[in-house]
């Protein structure tokens, strides 16, 4: 499974106001992983690949989101307003991606397209067949519409 799809150097550049040149890549990659997971949960799609039409957009949003996470974590309150604005923008764009999602999510692939109901409630062709002994029913089995 992929941990993230964005470029670490791009995230470093976007968060350069709080990230020192010697800031460890592992710290940035941790935020990239968190951003990728955020996107996967938001879109209900966990198998992004380069063949998806939305891939480059998701990659860009992940870069922006990871930078927001870094700015929020290391930048303190002075970046709070900008981070909140950027997060609202990212969420709006993710909503647009969800609305126009071309590649199927795991939920879409598992939809049942047809079924034959065998439930006595949903299909009148299948009358209720009680598994309970008729003698155990309250008042016996007189006057009931049960089929034994």
LINWO-V970199 format. One record per helix or strand. SS is the DSSP state (helix for helix, strand for strand). FROM is the first residue (numbers start at 1). LEN is the number of residues. If there is no record, write none. Layout:
ss;from;len
SS;FROM;LEN
SS;FROM;LEN
This chain:
ss;from;len
helix;8;7
helix;25;19
helix;55;45
helix;106;4
strand;129;1
helix;134;3
strand;147;1
